[in-house]
Amino acid sequence: MARRTTTARPFSTRKPQRRASCVSLDVTVPAGSSSIARRALHSALGDDLRLYVVTIDKLRESVTFRLEVESRPLDAVIAALTRSLSQATIGAVRAKGGHHSAP
């Protein structure tokens, strides 16, 4: 009888990540004007930044953006935002559409 040799594959305990086709989130930054924060958003997210709505709170001197970002997993969006807008507060997050992807 011939002996059969198999190669063991590493076992991954990670579950597939849900990758949204679009992530929607609220980001609030301390600012009196939206222009600096808006430039930082465009710099951080580039062409993946699809839509945003701006609310300026003059009393609290803050600007809140409602963003929609395409083609990036949520953790990549949050990482890009925290690198570019260190004073940002990330609020509600919503994933729209999507599929499962392997780790």
MDAnalysis code that builds the backbone (N, CA, C; Angstrom):
import MDAnalysis as mda
import numpy as np

u = mda.Universe.empty(309, n_residues=103, atom_resindex=np.repeat(np.arange(103), 3), trajectory=True)
u.add_TopologyAttr("name", ["N", "CA", "C"] * 103)
u.add_TopologyAttr("resid", np.arange(1, 104))
u.add_TopologyAttr("resname", ["MET", "ALA", "ARG", "ARG", "THR", "THR", "THR", "ALA", "ARG", "PRO", "PHE", "SER", "THR", "ARG", "LYS", "PRO", "GLN", "ARG", "ARG", "ALA", "SER", "CYS", "VAL", "SER", "LEU", "ASP", "VAL", "THR", "VAL", "PRO", "ALA", "GLY", "SER", "SER", "SER", "ILE", "ALA", "ARG", "ARG", "ALA", "LEU", "HIS", "SER", "ALA", "LEU", "GLY", "ASP", "ASP", "LEU", "ARG", "LEU", "TYR", "VAL", "VAL", "THR", "ILE", "ASP", "LYS", "LEU", "ARG", "GLU", "SER", "VAL", "THR", "PHE", "ARG", "LEU", "GLU", "VAL", "GLU", "SER", "ARG", "PRO", "LEU", "ASP", "ALA", "VAL", "ILE", "ALA", "ALA", "LEU", "THR", "ARG", "SER", "LEU", "SER", "GLN", "ALA", "THR", "ILE", "GLY", "ALA", "VAL", "ARG", "ALA", "LYS", "GLY", "GLY", "HIS", "HIS", "SER", "ALA", "PRO"])
u.atoms.positions = np.array([
    [0.823, -1.165, 0.000],
    [0.000, 0.000, 0.000],
    [0.881, 1.247, 0.000],
    [0.523, 2.223, -0.823],
    [1.291, 3.465, -0.885],
    [0.852, 4.385, 0.240],
    [1.821, 5.008, 0.800],
    [1.538, 5.942, 1.892],
    [1.217, 7.311, 1.317],
    [0.149, 7.906, 1.792],
    [-0.271, 9.213, 1.298],
    [0.195, 10.290, 2.262],
    [0.847, 11.313, 1.724],
    [1.341, 12.410, 2.547],
    [0.484, 13.638, 2.293],
    [0.101, 14.282, 3.353],
    [-0.666, 15.515, 3.212],
    [0.069, 16.636, 3.932],
    [-0.149, 17.809, 3.471],
    [0.432, 18.978, 4.110],
    [-0.657, 19.659, 4.924],
    [-0.346, 19.900, 6.180],
    [-1.323, 20.557, 7.053],
    [-1.424, 22.031, 6.698],
    [-2.630, 22.515, 6.686],
    [-2.856, 23.932, 6.452],
    [-3.086, 24.610, 7.789],
    [-2.578, 25.821, 7.942],
    [-2.816, 26.524, 9.209],
    [-4.312, 26.784, 9.392],
    [-4.773, 26.620, 10.596],
    [-6.181, 26.833, 10.921],
    [-6.371, 28.264, 11.380],
    [-7.307, 28.932, 10.769],
    [-7.581, 30.320, 11.139],
    [-8.858, 30.373, 11.959],
    [-8.771, 31.059, 13.101],
    [-9.952, 31.206, 13.938],
    [-10.691, 32.493, 13.618],
    [-10.127, 33.300, 12.725],
    [-10.776, 34.564, 12.368],
    [-11.987, 34.298, 11.497],
    [-13.047, 35.013, 11.782],
    [-14.253, 34.925, 10.970],
    [-14.112, 35.888, 9.801],
    [-14.753, 35.581, 8.683],
    [-14.693, 36.527, 7.561],
    [-15.249, 37.878, 7.982],
    [-14.592, 38.946, 7.537],
    [-15.054, 40.296, 7.850],
    [-16.179, 40.668, 6.904],
    [-17.132, 41.388, 7.430],
    [-18.174, 41.926, 6.567],
    [-17.630, 43.220, 5.974],
    [-17.573, 43.268, 4.693],
    [-17.074, 44.464, 4.014],
    [-18.258, 45.154, 3.340],
    [-18.513, 46.347, 3.735],
    [-19.635, 47.097, 3.179],
    [-19.213, 47.756, 1.887],
    [-20.154, 47.859, 0.961],
    [-19.850, 48.583, -0.265],
    [-19.831, 50.084, 0.011],
    [-20.474, 50.477, 1.101],
    [-20.493, 51.884, 1.487],
    [-20.631, 51.967, 3.008],
    [-19.814, 52.792, 3.622],
    [-19.882, 53.025, 5.060],
    [-20.344, 54.455, 5.264],
    [-21.320, 54.633, 6.139],
    [-21.817, 55.972, 6.462],
    [-21.511, 56.233, 7.933],
    [-20.937, 57.383, 8.239],
    [-20.623, 57.690, 9.623],
    [-20.637, 59.181, 9.880],
    [-20.828, 59.529, 11.147],
    [-20.809, 60.914, 11.584],
    [-19.465, 61.201, 12.239],
    [-18.872, 62.334, 11.901],
    [-17.586, 62.743, 12.455],
    [-17.716, 64.194, 12.902],
    [-17.396, 64.461, 14.167],
    [-17.448, 65.814, 14.702],
    [-16.040, 66.269, 15.044],
    [-15.700, 67.473, 14.616],
    [-14.382, 68.046, 14.901],
    [-14.550, 69.432, 15.508],
    [-13.659, 69.799, 16.446],
    [-13.710, 71.151, 16.985],
    [-13.186, 72.124, 15.927],
    [-14.026, 73.069, 15.536],
    [-13.617, 74.063, 14.528],
    [-14.703, 75.106, 14.402],
    [-14.304, 76.301, 14.057],
    [-15.273, 77.354, 13.807],
    [-15.713, 77.381, 12.359],
    [-14.907, 76.768, 11.505],
    [-15.167, 76.734, 10.075],
    [-14.962, 75.312, 9.573],
    [-15.656, 74.947, 8.531],
    [-15.544, 73.581, 8.016],
    [-14.413, 73.403, 7.013],
    [-13.807, 74.471, 6.539],
    [-12.860, 74.354, 5.415],
    [-11.619, 73.525, 5.732],
    [-10.998, 73.718, 6.886],
    [-9.787, 72.950, 7.226],
    [-10.119, 71.477, 7.399],
    [-11.194, 71.187, 8.142],
    [-11.601, 69.797, 8.353],
    [-12.020, 69.148, 7.036],
    [-12.683, 69.891, 6.176],
    [-13.104, 69.353, 4.878],
    [-11.890, 68.977, 4.031],
    [-10.866, 69.814, 4.044],
    [-9.640, 69.487, 3.301],
    [-8.973, 68.245, 3.878],
    [-8.964, 68.125, 5.212],
    [-8.382, 66.943, 5.852],
    [-9.158, 65.682, 5.485],
    [-10.489, 65.772, 5.410],
    [-11.305, 64.630, 4.997],
    [-10.964, 64.195, 3.578],
    [-10.878, 65.149, 2.684],
    [-10.543, 64.822, 1.293],
    [-9.141, 64.235, 1.194],
    [-8.226, 64.752, 1.970],
    [-6.870, 64.222, 1.970],
    [-6.830, 62.790, 2.502],
    [-7.576, 62.519, 3.566],
    [-7.569, 61.192, 4.191],
    [-8.281, 60.136, 3.358],
    [-9.396, 60.502, 2.741],
    [-10.249, 59.510, 2.092],
    [-10.251, 59.583, 0.578],
    [-9.742, 60.660, 0.024],
    [-9.600, 60.774, -1.430],
    [-10.900, 60.559, -2.195],
    [-10.789, 59.827, -3.288],
    [-11.927, 59.600, -4.171],
    [-12.981, 58.670, -3.569],
    [-12.639, 57.971, -2.478],
    [-13.619, 57.094, -1.831],
    [-14.675, 57.881, -1.058],
    [-14.389, 59.150, -0.769],
    [-15.349, 60.008, -0.080],
    [-16.429, 60.394, -1.078],
    [-17.639, 59.890, -0.830],
    [-18.713, 60.071, -1.801],
    [-19.633, 61.239, -1.488],
    [-19.967, 61.446, -0.237],
    [-20.957, 62.447, 0.097],
    [-20.743, 62.902, 1.520],
    [-20.976, 64.143, 1.771],
    [-21.007, 64.571, 3.159],
    [-21.948, 65.748, 3.315],
    [-22.507, 65.827, 4.500],
    [-23.380, 66.923, 4.884],
    [-22.703, 67.583, 6.072],
    [-22.696, 68.882, 6.095],
    [-22.005, 69.608, 7.155],
    [-23.023, 70.320, 8.040],
    [-22.837, 70.164, 9.362],
    [-23.606, 70.925, 10.337],
    [-22.613, 71.695, 11.188],
    [-22.751, 73.000, 11.239],
    [-21.849, 73.839, 12.016],
    [-22.570, 74.271, 13.287],
    [-21.962, 73.966, 14.434],
    [-22.509, 74.363, 15.729],
    [-21.631, 75.497, 16.260],
    [-22.062, 76.728, 16.075],
    [-21.259, 77.889, 16.481],
    [-21.152, 78.008, 17.996],
    [-22.179, 77.567, 18.722],
    [-22.159, 77.628, 20.178],
    [-21.049, 76.737, 20.747],
    [-20.920, 75.521, 20.221],
    [-19.892, 74.577, 20.696],
    [-18.605, 74.647, 19.877],
    [-18.606, 75.498, 18.867],
    [-17.467, 75.621, 17.956],
    [-17.031, 74.266, 17.428],
    [-17.996, 73.563, 16.821],
    [-17.700, 72.258, 16.239],
    [-18.409, 72.125, 14.895],
    [-17.874, 71.224, 14.103],
    [-18.441, 70.921, 12.794],
    [-18.680, 69.413, 12.746],
    [-19.883, 69.022, 12.347],
    [-20.209, 67.606, 12.212],
    [-20.426, 67.291, 10.744],
    [-19.746, 66.246, 10.282],
    [-19.871, 65.780, 8.907],
    [-20.598, 64.441, 8.919],
    [-21.529, 64.245, 8.025],
    [-22.090, 62.922, 7.769],
    [-21.446, 62.457, 6.475],
    [-20.639, 61.415, 6.569],
    [-19.838, 60.947, 5.446],
    [-20.392, 59.660, 4.867],
    [-20.190, 59.459, 3.594],
    [-20.359, 58.164, 2.959],
    [-19.061, 57.870, 2.239],
    [-18.505, 56.711, 2.550],
    [-17.213, 56.318, 1.989],
    [-17.381, 54.974, 1.298],
    [-16.933, 54.890, 0.068],
    [-17.033, 53.655, -0.706],
    [-15.716, 52.892, -0.703],
    [-15.811, 51.607, -0.947],
    [-14.665, 50.749, -1.284],
    [-13.623, 50.582, -0.193],
    [-13.962, 50.835, 1.052],
    [-13.011, 50.627, 2.138],
    [-13.715, 49.933, 3.296],
    [-13.029, 49.007, 3.950],
    [-13.609, 48.432, 5.166],
    [-13.648, 49.482, 6.279],
    [-14.537, 49.305, 7.215],
    [-14.741, 50.278, 8.281],
    [-13.456, 50.575, 9.042],
    [-12.671, 49.551, 9.383],
    [-11.450, 49.809, 10.154],
    [-10.465, 50.683, 9.383],
    [-10.423, 50.563, 8.060],
    [-9.538, 51.408, 7.252],
    [-10.039, 52.857, 7.223],
    [-11.357, 53.033, 7.187],
    [-11.935, 54.382, 7.210],
    [-11.611, 55.062, 8.539],
    [-11.826, 54.337, 9.642],
    [-11.554, 54.908, 10.968],
    [-10.068, 55.224, 11.127],
    [-9.202, 54.344, 10.656],
    [-7.755, 54.591, 10.746],
    [-7.368, 55.849, 9.971],
    [-7.901, 56.011, 8.777],
    [-7.583, 57.200, 7.968],
    [-8.086, 58.473, 8.640],
    [-9.274, 58.392, 9.230],
    [-9.826, 59.574, 9.900],
    [-9.029, 59.951, 11.140],
    [-8.650, 58.979, 11.943],
    [-7.920, 59.296, 13.177],
    [-6.509, 59.796, 12.889],
    [-5.911, 59.366, 11.778],
    [-4.595, 59.889, 11.397],
    [-4.693, 61.353, 10.958],
    [-5.742, 61.684, 10.220],
    [-5.864, 63.027, 9.655],
    [-6.584, 64.020, 10.558],
    [-7.493, 63.531, 11.385],
    [-8.287, 64.400, 12.252],
    [-8.186, 63.879, 13.677],
    [-7.060, 64.142, 14.312],
    [-6.790, 63.567, 15.637],
    [-7.776, 64.028, 16.710],
    [-8.422, 65.158, 16.520],
    [-9.385, 65.681, 17.495],
    [-10.825, 65.242, 17.192],
    [-11.004, 64.400, 16.201],
    [-12.346, 64.005, 15.759],
    [-13.028, 63.073, 16.753],
    [-14.340, 63.210, 16.817],
    [-15.186, 62.275, 17.550],
    [-16.022, 61.546, 16.512],
    [-15.904, 60.224, 16.498],
    [-16.654, 59.428, 15.528],
    [-17.954, 58.994, 16.186],
    [-19.051, 59.308, 15.522],
    [-20.375, 59.000, 16.057],
    [-20.972, 57.766, 15.416],
    [-22.224, 57.868, 15.044],
    [-22.970, 56.736, 14.489],
    [-22.310, 56.221, 13.210],
    [-22.251, 54.881, 13.101],
    [-21.656, 54.228, 11.931],
    [-22.685, 53.275, 11.351],
    [-22.847, 53.326, 10.040],
    [-23.780, 52.439, 9.356],
    [-23.108, 51.840, 8.135],
    [-23.247, 50.537, 7.978],
    [-22.741, 49.859, 6.782],
    [-23.907, 49.654, 5.836],
    [-23.694, 49.964, 4.582],
    [-24.754, 49.816, 3.574],
    [-24.309, 48.798, 2.549],
    [-25.127, 47.771, 2.358],
    [-24.805, 46.752, 1.382],
    [-23.560, 45.997, 1.800],
    [-23.082, 45.115, 0.959],
    [-21.811, 44.467, 1.251],
    [-21.829, 42.983, 1.015],
    [-20.681, 42.396, 1.275],
    [-20.493, 40.963, 1.105],
    [-19.433, 40.519, 2.092],
    [-19.291, 39.227, 2.212],
    [-18.254, 38.704, 3.109],
    [-16.970, 38.534, 2.330],
    [-15.873, 38.822, 2.978],
    [-14.574, 38.635, 2.332],
    [-13.683, 37.837, 3.271],
    [-12.787, 37.119, 2.701],
    [-11.861, 36.319, 3.496],
    [-10.886, 37.232, 4.191],
    [-10.373, 36.823, 5.349],
    [-9.411, 37.669, 6.076],
    [-8.124, 37.831, 5.328],
])
